[in-house]
Amino acid sequence: MSKPIFTARSTTIHRVDYNEAEKTLDIEFRSGNVYRYRDVPVRLWKVFQLYIECEGSPGSFFNEYIKSQYTSEKIKDVSAEEDHGDTAA
């Protein structure tokens, strides 16, 4: 895997991480939920990295080029973890 990128300026996306061997892109949202997008080309990942580094909006890039274009699965669901968490006071 590549080194994760944290997006301090984004109000939506907290962290992005790409696995070149598997062509998967993990996106952690500010909510804490994490989604994995499959078959994301290396070229798109590199453009996304540059976009973030050049102070573009990671959320806008995600909505335009990733969200509806690639198959995804939720790999971390914060609300489900809270529902099943310890309720002792």
Secondary structure as the mmCIF struct_conf table of DSSP 4:
data_model
#
loop_
_struct_conf.conf_type_id
_struct_conf.id
_struct_conf.beg_label_comp_id
_struct_conf.beg_label_asym_id
_struct_conf.beg_label_seq_id
_struct_conf.end_label_comp_id
_struct_conf.end_label_asym_id
_struct_conf.end_label_seq_id
STRN STRN1 ILE A 5 PHE A 6
TURN_TY1_P TURN_TY1_P1 ALA A 8 ARG A 9
BEND BEND1 THR A 11 THR A 12
STRN STRN2 ILE A 13 ASN A 19
TURN_TY1_P TURN_TY1_P2 GLU A 20 LYS A 23
STRN STRN3 THR A 24 PHE A 29
TURN_TY1_P TURN_TY1_P3 ARG A 30 SER A 31
BEND BEND2 GLY A 32 GLY A 32
STRN STRN4 VAL A 34 TYR A 37
BEND BEND3 ASP A 39 ASP A 39
HELX_RH_AL_P HELX_RH_AL_P1 VAL A 42 GLU A 53
TURN_TY1_P TURN_TY1_P4 CYS A 54 GLU A 55
HELX_RH_AL_P HELX_RH_AL_P2 PRO A 58 TYR A 65
TURN_TY1_P TURN_TY1_P5 ILE A 66 GLN A 69
BEND BEND4 TYR A 70 TYR A 70
STRN STRN5 SER A 72 LYS A 76
HELX_RH_AL_P HELX_RH_AL_P3 VAL A 78 ASP A 83
TURN_TY1_P TURN_TY1_P6 HIS A 84 HIS A 84
BEND BEND5 GLY A 85 GLY A 85
#
